[in-house]
């Protein structure tokens, strides 16, 4: 039984030593080179950090960055990527929580680092990679390691305005990636096209699927997602077979008619997550890549990437709800109502709850938030069974498949009725001219506000929606946008839409 993700790297280095492991726009490294760089980096980091402590990495995703990540793990620590483009105040909040007196960066980001006003030791990635490996030091660290040791930390937004650092351990990643690569047939023959930022957990599937199977990870330049033709050329030139992307990234290509330029026909697996996939866009992708496997995956950062999956096995029409499917192996996913009763019958919404080895270790230095989200299963009074309450609502369809309904906090009370904003968005998708939509609620004026991309005026849109929704659910305000604002993780940015509405 594996106890460390380093076993993935070491086995792939032994079996595919000369094969490209990671490549970015400017450089690449083989599995053998990655292992050696990581061991040298780990030896150097061990002089500054003791095991099970966070190593802040102030860099963007790259071949050099993966060497630092793996070096942090060889040092017995866990890595936390700090996005160099984040506001200084947020970065400072994260550094205060981590309480680290050293940070890793490279020459390229030294100027950006100045905004942090960091007084500790700045370690340069290239210096670390050139250190001399010390087998004795690395062996001593490895001997005391446990499979529940932390592997990485990802900071998500907190309701109090202070970021929450989700810490995930080796066992959770081993447990998940073993199932993930087997279920979706990811092998050494594959090339993964990495879209997600590395401080976002979608990237965990790219990084560790590659390390486990010997597949190559091609790191796609972020700017290419603004230029579909360049993006498609990159996918074709790098012979990408597998996309594990945010929904919005896929929608960029289908919205801008990218397939009329070229079809990246080596792609045989597409897994999408982050928000509901509009069926219109899914159907465009399926039309041009009819033999490709499409998978809807769901799950928050706190349960190591994903807890449910649905391999698309039938046709859907706009306005249909795409299932979340069923739980990954060794994960229990169930629905609880407001009184913590188990929901099993179709059509009734409940909160999605998850248990199993995939659960995170909690929030770093934040016991209060950890105790709120990671709780004892109320259905089990016999022994300790921690569950994570996702704050998402779902129901079962007539086939017994789980279907996402909405965020708990997207459920509103309007004109005496409880309304899921997601249900309005699903109805808007039925309108042929609407490409994408997103709804928010103005609590002060008690108005439902709908944003949409598409060539249709507001009056005919409202009339059209009247065919699918009762009058009290038809939005009171419609705002047409050229394109939806996105967060850095590729989700529709509801805060930006709210600001746009308030300004307008």
C-alpha positions in Angstrom: 0.0 0.0 0.0 1.3 3.4 -0.9 1.8 5.9 1.9 3.2 8.9 -0.1 2.5 10.5 -3.4 6.3 10.4 -3.9 5.8 6.7 -4.8 3.9 7.9 -7.9 6.9 10.0 -9.0 9.5 7.4 -8.2 7.6 4.6 -10.0 7.1 6.7 -13.1 10.8 7.8 -13.0 11.8 4.2 -12.9 9.4 3.1 -15.7 9.4 6.2 -17.9 12.6 8.0 -16.9 13.2 9.7 -20.3 9.6 10.5 -21.1 8.4 14.1 -20.8 6.5 14.6 -17.4 5.7 18.3 -17.6 6.0 20.9 -20.3 5.1 24.5 -20.5 5.5 27.0 -23.3 9.2 27.4 -22.8 10.6 24.3 -21.1 10.0 20.7 -20.2 11.4 18.0 -17.9 11.4 14.2 -17.9 10.2 12.0 -15.0 13.8 11.2 -14.3 14.8 14.9 -14.3 11.9 15.9 -12.1 12.8 13.3 -9.5 16.4 14.4 -9.3 15.5 18.2 -9.2 12.9 17.4 -6.5 15.3 15.5 -4.3 17.9 18.3 -4.5 15.2 20.9 -3.8 13.9 18.8 -0.9 17.4 18.5 0.6 17.8 22.3 0.5 14.3 23.0 1.8 14.9 20.7 4.8 17.5 23.2 6.1 14.7 25.9 6.4 11.5 23.9 7.2 10.7 21.0 9.6 8.2 18.3 8.4 4.5 18.9 8.3 4.9 22.7 7.9 3.7 24.8 5.0 6.1 26.0 2.3 4.7 29.1 0.6 5.5 29.1 -3.2 5.2 32.5 -4.8 5.2 31.5 -8.5 2.9 30.8 -11.4 2.4 27.3 -12.7 5.4 26.0 -14.7 7.9 23.2 -15.0 10.1 24.9 -12.4 7.1 25.2 -10.0 6.4 21.4 -10.1 10.0 20.8 -9.0 9.4 23.1 -6.0 6.2 21.3 -5.1 7.8 17.9 -5.2 10.8 19.2 -3.4 8.5 20.5 -0.6 7.1 16.9 -0.3 10.6 15.4 -0.1 11.3 17.8 2.7 8.3 16.3 4.5 6.3 19.5 4.2 3.2 20.7 2.3 3.2 23.3 -0.5 0.9 26.3 -0.8 1.0 28.2 -4.1 0.5 31.9 -3.8 -0.8 33.4 -7.0 1.5 36.3 -7.8 -1.4 38.3 -9.4 -3.5 38.2 -6.2 -4.1 41.5 -4.4 -1.4 42.3 -1.8 -3.9 42.3 1.1 -5.2 38.8 0.4 -1.6 37.5 0.0 -0.6 39.1 3.3 -3.7 37.5 5.0 -2.6 34.1 3.7 1.0 34.6 4.8 -0.2 35.6 8.3 -2.1 32.4 8.6 0.8 30.3 7.3 3.2 32.1 9.7 6.2 31.1 7.7 9.6 32.8 8.0 10.7 31.7 4.5 9.1 31.8 1.0 10.1 30.2 -2.3 10.1 32.2 -5.6 12.1 32.8 -8.7 13.8 35.7 -10.4 10.8 36.4 -12.5 8.5 37.2 -9.5 10.9 39.1 -7.3 9.3 42.5 -8.2 5.8 41.1 -7.5 7.1 39.8 -4.1 7.9 43.4 -3.0 4.1 44.1 -2.6 4.1 41.5 0.2 6.6 43.4 2.3 8.0 40.0 3.4 10.7 40.3 6.0 11.8 36.6 6.1 14.1 34.5 4.0 13.5 34.4 0.3 14.6 31.1 -1.3 15.2 31.0 -5.1 13.9 28.0 -6.9 16.9 27.6 -9.2 19.3 27.7 -6.3 17.3 25.0 -4.5 17.4 22.8 -7.6 21.2 23.1 -7.8 21.8 22.0 -4.2 23.5 18.8 -3.5 21.2 15.9 -2.7 21.6 14.4 0.7 20.2 10.8 0.8 20.7 10.6 4.6 18.5 13.7 5.2 15.8 12.6 2.8 15.7 9.0 4.2 15.3 10.3 7.7 12.4 12.5 6.7 10.7 9.6 4.8 11.0 7.2 7.7 8.9 9.4 10.0 6.3 10.2 7.4 2.6 9.1 7.7 0.0 8.7 4.9 -2.1 11.3 6.8 0.6 14.0 6.5 -0.5 17.1 4.7 0.4 17.3 1.0 -0.9 20.7 -0.2 -2.9 23.7 1.0 -5.4 25.6 -1.1 -6.9 28.9 0.1 -10.6 29.4 -0.6 -12.7 32.5 0.1 -14.1 32.7 3.6 -17.5 34.1 4.6 -15.8 36.3 7.2 -13.5 37.9 4.6 -10.5 36.0 5.7 -9.3 33.2 3.3 -9.6 29.6 4.6 -6.7 27.2 3.9 -7.9 23.7 3.0 -5.2 21.2 3.9 -5.3 17.9 2.0 -3.2 14.8 3.0 -1.4 12.2 1.0 -3.9 9.4 1.8 -6.8 11.4 0.4 -4.9 12.1 -2.9 -3.7 8.5 -3.2 -7.3 7.2 -2.5 -8.8 9.6 -5.1 -6.3 9.5 -7.9 -6.1 5.7 -7.9 -9.8 5.6 -8.6 -9.8 8.6 -10.9 -7.2 7.2 -13.3 -8.7 3.8 -13.4 -12.3 4.9 -14.0 -11.4 7.2 -16.8 -8.7 5.0 -18.4 -5.8 7.6 -18.0 -2.6 5.8 -19.0 1.0 6.6 -20.0 -0.3 7.1 -23.5 -2.2 10.2 -22.5 -1.4 13.8 -22.7 -3.2 16.0 -20.2 -3.8 19.7 -21.2 -3.7 21.6 -17.9 -6.0 24.6 -17.8 -6.6 25.1 -14.1 -4.4 27.4 -12.0 -2.3 25.4 -9.5 -3.9 27.0 -6.5 -7.2 25.5 -7.6 -7.9 21.9 -6.9 -8.9 21.0 -10.5 -5.2 21.0 -11.2 -4.6 18.3 -8.6 -6.1 15.8 -11.1 -3.8 16.9 -13.9 -0.6 16.9 -11.7 -1.2 13.5 -9.9 -2.8 11.7 -12.8 0.4 12.4 -14.8 2.7 11.4 -11.9 0.8 8.2 -11.2 0.4 6.9 -14.8 3.4 8.3 -16.6 1.1 10.6 -18.7 2.6 13.9 -19.9 1.1 17.1 -18.5 1.1 20.0 -21.0 0.7 23.3 -19.2 -1.4 25.6 -21.4 -0.5 29.3 -21.3 -3.3 31.2 -19.5 -3.5 33.9 -22.2 -4.5 31.3 -24.9 -7.9 31.1 -23.3 -8.6 34.5 -24.7 -7.7 33.3 -28.2 -9.5 30.1 -29.2 -7.5 29.6 -32.4 -4.2 29.7 -30.5 -5.7 27.4 -27.9 -6.8 24.9 -30.4 -3.5 25.0 -32.2 -1.7 24.4 -28.9 -4.0 21.4 -28.2 -3.2 19.9 -31.6 0.5 20.7 -31.6 1.0 19.2 -28.2 -1.1 16.1 -29.1 -3.4 16.6 -26.1 -5.8 13.6 -25.4 -7.4 14.6 -22.1 -9.0 17.7 -20.8 -9.9 18.2 -17.1 -11.3 21.7 -17.4 -13.6 24.2 -15.8 -16.9 24.5 -17.6 -16.3 28.1 -18.6 -13.0 27.1 -20.3 -14.9 24.7 -22.5 -17.6 27.3 -23.2 -15.0 29.8 -24.5 -14.3 27.5 -27.5 -18.0 26.6 -28.2 -19.2 30.3 -27.7 -16.6 31.6 -30.2 -17.1 28.9 -32.8 -13.6 27.5 -32.4 -14.4 24.2 -34.1 -15.1 26.0 -37.3 -11.3 26.7 -37.3 -10.0 23.3 -36.5 -11.0 20.2 -34.5 -8.4 18.8 -32.0 -9.4 15.2 -32.8 -6.8 13.5 -30.6 -8.9 14.5 -27.6 -10.7 11.4 -26.3 -11.6 12.3 -22.7 -13.2 15.5 -21.4 -14.0 15.9 -17.8 -15.7 19.2 -16.6 -16.5 20.7 -13.3 -16.8 23.9 -11.3 -20.4 24.8 -12.2 -23.3 23.4 -14.2 -22.4 22.6 -17.8 -24.9 24.3 -20.2 -26.3 21.5 -22.4 -26.1 23.8 -25.5 -22.3 23.9 -25.1 -22.0 20.2 -24.2 -23.9 19.3 -27.4 -21.5 21.5 -29.6 -18.5 19.6 -28.1 -20.2 16.2 -28.6 -21.1 17.1 -32.2 -17.5 17.8 -33.2 -16.0 15.1 -31.0 -18.6 12.3 -31.2 -16.3 9.5 -30.0 -14.9 11.3 -27.0 -15.9 10.4 -23.4 -17.5 13.3 -21.6 -17.7 13.3 -17.8 -19.5 15.6 -15.4 -17.6 15.7 -12.1 -18.6 17.4 -8.9 -17.0 18.2 -5.6 -15.6 20.9 -3.4 -11.9 21.4 -2.5 -12.6 20.0 1.0 -13.2 16.5 -0.3 -10.1 16.2 -2.5 -11.3 17.3 -5.9 -14.5 15.4 -6.6 -17.0 13.0 -4.9 -19.4 12.3 -7.8 -19.1 11.6 -11.5 -21.5 11.0 -14.5 -20.2 9.6 -17.8 -22.5 11.2 -20.4 -24.4 8.2 -21.9 -27.4 9.7 -23.5 -28.6 12.8 -25.4 -29.8 16.0 -23.5 -31.7 19.0 -24.7 -31.2 22.6 -23.6 -33.0 23.0 -20.2 -32.4 19.3 -19.2 -30.5 18.8 -16.0 -27.2 17.0 -16.5 -26.8 14.4 -13.7 -24.0 14.5 -11.2 -24.2 10.8 -11.3 -22.9 8.6 -8.5 -20.2 8.6 -5.8 -16.6 7.8 -6.6 -15.4 4.5 -5.1 -14.7 4.7 -1.3 -16.7 7.9 -0.9 -20.2 8.1 0.6 -22.4 10.8 -0.8 -25.8 11.3 0.6 -28.5 14.0 1.1 -29.8 15.4 4.3 -32.9 17.6 4.8 -33.2 20.6 7.1 -33.8 18.3 10.1 -30.9 16.0 9.2 -33.1 13.2 7.9 -31.8 11.1 5.0 -33.4 11.8 1.6 -33.7 8.8 -0.7 -36.8 9.5 -2.8 -36.6 11.3 -6.1 -37.3 15.0 -6.6 -36.6 16.3 -3.0 -33.7 18.7 -2.5 -31.2 18.0 0.3 -27.7 19.1 1.3 -24.9 17.1 -0.3 -22.8 15.5 2.5 -19.7 13.4 2.0 -17.7 10.9 4.1 -14.6 8.8 3.3 -10.8 8.9 3.1 -11.0 11.8 0.6 -12.0 14.3 3.3 -9.5 17.1 3.8 -7.6 17.5 7.1 -9.6 20.7 7.8 -8.8 24.4 7.6 -5.3 25.4 8.5 -5.1 27.1 11.9 -8.9 27.6 11.9 -10.5 25.1 14.3 -13.8 27.1 14.5 -14.5 26.9 10.7 -13.2 23.3 10.6 -15.7 22.3 13.3 -18.5 24.0 11.5 -17.9 22.2 8.1 -16.5 18.8 9.2 -18.9 17.3 11.6 -20.1 14.0 13.0 -22.5 12.2 10.7 -25.9 12.9 12.4 -27.1 9.5 11.1 -24.4 7.6 13.0 -24.3 7.7 16.8 -22.2 4.5 17.2 -18.6 5.6 16.3 -16.7 8.6 14.8 -17.6 9.3 11.2 -16.7 12.8 10.1 -18.6 14.2 7.1 -18.2 17.4 5.1 -21.4 19.4 4.6 -21.0 21.0 1.2 -23.6 23.7 1.4 -24.9 22.5 -2.0 -28.4 21.2 -2.7 -29.2 18.2 -5.0 -31.9 15.7 -5.6 -32.3 12.2 -7.2 -33.9 11.9 -10.6 -36.2 9.0 -11.6 -33.1 6.9 -12.6 -31.6 7.3 -9.1 -28.9 9.7 -10.4 -27.9 12.6 -8.3 -28.7 16.0 -9.9 -27.3 19.3 -8.7 -30.0 21.9 -7.7 -28.2 24.9 -6.4 -26.0 26.4 -3.6 -27.9 26.7 -0.4 -27.1 30.4 -0.4 -28.5 30.6 -4.0 -31.9 29.7 -2.6 -34.0 32.8 -2.1 -37.4 33.8 -0.7 -39.3 35.9 -3.3 -43.0 36.9 -3.2 -43.6 34.2 -0.5 -42.0 31.4 -2.5 -38.7 29.6 -2.0 -36.9 29.7 -5.3 -33.7 28.1 -6.6 -31.8 30.6 -8.8 -30.4 27.6 -10.6 -33.8 26.6 -11.8 -34.3 30.0 -13.5 -30.9 29.6 -15.2 -31.9 26.2 -16.5 -35.1 27.7 -18.0 -33.1 30.4 -19.6 -31.0 27.8 -21.3 -34.1 26.6 -23.2 -34.3 30.0 -24.9 -32.5 29.4 -28.2 -30.8 32.8 -28.4 -29.4 32.7 -24.8 -25.8 31.4 -24.8 -25.1 31.6 -21.0 -27.0 33.0 -18.1 -26.5 33.7 -14.4 -29.0 35.0 -11.8 -28.5 37.0 -8.6 -31.0 38.3 -6.1 -31.3 41.9 -4.9 -32.4 41.5 -1.2 -33.0 45.2 -0.7 -35.4 45.7 -3.7 -36.6 42.1 -3.6 -35.7 41.6 -7.3 -34.4 38.6 -9.3 -31.7 39.9 -11.7 -30.8 37.8 -14.7 -27.6 38.3 -16.7 -27.3 36.7 -20.1 -25.1 36.4 -23.2 -27.1 36.3 -26.4 -28.9 38.1 -29.2 -32.4 38.6 -27.8 -34.2 41.7 -26.4 -35.4 41.7 -22.8 -39.1 41.7 -23.5 -39.2 38.7 -25.8 -36.8 36.9 -23.4 -39.2 37.5 -20.4 -42.1 36.3 -22.6 -40.2 33.2 -23.6 -39.4 32.4 -20.0 -43.1 32.6 -19.2 -43.5 29.3 -21.1 -41.3 27.5 -18.6 -41.6 29.4 -15.3 -44.4 30.6 -13.1 -44.7 34.4 -13.1 -43.1 34.8 -9.6 -39.9 33.1 -10.9 -39.5 35.3 -14.1 -36.7 37.7 -13.4 -37.6 41.3 -12.7 -34.5 42.7 -14.3 -32.6 41.5 -17.3 -29.0 42.6 -18.1 -27.4 41.7 -21.4 -23.6 41.2 -21.3 -21.1 40.6 -24.1 -19.4 37.9 -22.0 -19.7 36.7 -18.4 -17.0 37.9 -16.0 -15.0 34.9 -14.7 -13.1 34.3 -11.5 -9.4 33.2 -11.8 -10.7 29.6 -11.4 -12.9 29.9 -14.4 -16.3 30.2 -12.7 -18.8 32.9 -13.4 -17.9 35.8 -11.1 -21.2 36.5 -9.2 -19.6 39.3 -7.2 -18.6 41.1 -10.4 -22.1 40.7 -11.7 -23.5 42.1 -8.5 -21.2 45.1 -8.7 -22.2 45.6 -12.3 -25.9 45.6 -11.3 -25.4 48.0 -8.5 -23.5 50.4 -10.7 -26.1 50.1 -13.5 
